[in-house]
Amino acid sequence: MSNEICCSRFDPDPWDDKEITWENKKFVAARVRSFFHIPLNFGSVMKKNVSLIEATNAKPECMITLSDEASLWSTNVYLDITRDVPDVRTTSISGTFLSRVFEGPYRNIGAWAREMKAHVGSKGKEIRKLCFYYTTCPKCAKKYNKNYVVLLARI
């Protein structure tokens, strides 16, 4: 097993139980094929897009990678960028989000989403869109012995 670490160690404090506002935050937008929410080509989509982002020096120090579950068959993935990247689809995200950090295996996503919905409701708000920020790849999560996932609820 390789000792290579490709993901920065994640600090949950700036993300846990926070309100975050973005104004035209730039992202590369990509789509991952899924089978009943299980990603099929996530690795290849990420590798291709991160390479293009790095080639244009558009990668932030700690890249935010968001995903939303578009359907049973696909997931939209958004990779944080510091400047425009040619030859890829880009988008900007604006809005106010409530965030919470969860730790554990990916199979807990459904329970975390229900917990996030209750949390947002307890603040008198309603979720307009729910995104997931996977803070490290599975290899690095295993090496760090922590699998943090941030849920971001656009309110």
C-alpha positions in Angstrom: 0.0 0.0 0.0 1.3 3.4 -1.0 2.0 6.0 1.7 1.2 8.8 -0.7 -1.3 11.4 0.7 -3.1 13.3 -2.0 -5.6 15.1 0.2 -4.9 17.7 2.8 -5.8 16.9 6.4 -9.3 18.3 7.0 -10.1 20.6 9.9 -13.8 20.3 10.7 -14.0 23.4 13.0 -14.5 26.0 10.3 -17.3 23.9 8.8 -19.2 22.5 11.7 -22.5 24.2 12.5 -21.7 27.3 10.5 -23.6 29.6 8.1 -21.6 30.2 4.9 -22.4 32.7 2.2 -20.9 32.4 -1.3 -21.2 35.0 -4.0 -20.4 33.7 -7.5 -17.9 31.1 -6.2 -16.4 29.4 -9.2 -16.4 25.6 -9.8 -15.7 23.2 -12.5 -19.0 21.3 -13.1 -18.9 17.6 -14.1 -21.3 14.7 -14.1 -20.6 11.2 -12.7 -22.6 8.2 -13.8 -24.2 6.3 -10.9 -26.2 3.1 -10.4 -28.7 3.6 -7.5 -26.5 6.4 -6.2 -23.3 4.3 -6.3 -20.8 6.3 -8.4 -19.4 4.3 -11.3 -16.8 6.7 -12.9 -16.1 9.1 -10.0 -12.3 8.4 -10.0 -11.8 9.0 -13.7 -14.0 12.2 -13.7 -12.0 13.6 -10.8 -8.6 12.7 -12.2 -9.4 14.3 -15.6 -10.8 17.5 -14.1 -8.2 17.9 -11.4 -5.5 17.5 -14.0 -7.0 20.3 -16.1 -7.4 22.5 -13.0 -3.8 21.9 -12.0 -2.5 22.6 -15.5 -4.0 26.1 -15.3 -2.8 26.8 -11.8 -6.5 27.1 -10.7 -6.4 24.7 -7.8 -6.9 26.2 -4.4 -4.8 25.1 -1.5 -7.7 23.1 -0.1 -10.1 22.2 -2.9 -13.8 21.9 -2.0 -15.4 19.1 -3.9 -19.2 19.2 -3.8 -21.7 16.7 -5.1 -25.4 16.5 -5.3 -27.5 13.5 -6.0 -29.2 14.5 -9.3 -30.9 11.1 -9.6 -30.4 7.4 -9.1 -28.3 7.4 -12.3 -26.1 10.5 -12.0 -24.4 12.9 -9.6 -23.3 16.4 -10.3 -19.8 17.2 -9.0 -18.4 20.7 -8.5 -14.7 21.3 -8.0 -13.6 24.6 -6.5 -11.3 26.8 -8.7 -9.4 30.0 -8.2 -9.6 31.1 -11.9 -11.2 30.1 -15.1 -10.2 26.8 -16.6 -10.4 26.4 -20.4 -12.1 23.4 -22.1 -14.3 22.4 -19.1 -17.8 23.4 -18.0 -17.7 25.9 -15.2 -20.4 27.4 -13.0 -20.7 29.7 -10.1 -22.6 29.1 -6.9 -24.1 31.8 -4.8 -26.2 31.5 -1.7 -26.3 31.0 2.0 -25.7 27.5 3.4 -25.9 25.9 6.8 -23.1 23.4 7.2 -22.5 20.4 9.5 -19.7 18.0 9.7 -20.2 14.2 10.0 -17.7 11.5 10.4 -18.0 7.8 9.5 -18.7 5.5 6.6 -20.4 6.7 3.4 -23.3 4.3 4.1 -24.5 6.8 6.8 -25.3 9.5 4.2 -29.0 8.8 4.4 -29.1 9.2 8.1 -26.9 12.3 7.9 -29.2 13.9 5.4 -32.2 13.2 7.7 -30.3 14.7 10.6 -29.4 17.7 8.5 -33.0 18.3 7.5 -34.0 18.2 11.2 -31.2 20.6 12.1 -32.1 23.1 9.4 -35.8 22.8 10.4 -34.9 23.5 14.1 -33.5 26.8 12.9 -36.8 27.7 11.2 -35.3 27.3 7.7 -36.0 25.0 4.8 -33.5 23.2 2.6 -33.6 24.4 -1.0 -30.7 22.2 -2.1 -28.5 19.7 -0.2 -24.8 19.2 -1.3 -22.2 16.9 0.1 -18.5 18.0 0.5 -16.4 14.9 0.6 -13.3 16.2 2.3 -10.8 13.5 1.3 -10.6 10.6 -1.1 -11.2 7.1 0.3 -7.5 6.3 0.4 -6.6 9.4 2.4 -9.6 9.0 4.7 -8.2 5.5 5.6 -4.7 6.9 6.1 -6.0 9.7 8.4 -8.4 7.3 10.1 -11.2 9.9 9.7 -13.8 10.1 7.0 -15.3 13.6 7.3 -18.2 14.6 5.1 -19.7 18.1 5.3 -23.4 18.5 4.4 -24.2 22.0 3.0 -27.9 22.9 3.0 -28.7 25.9 0.8 -31.4 27.9 2.6 
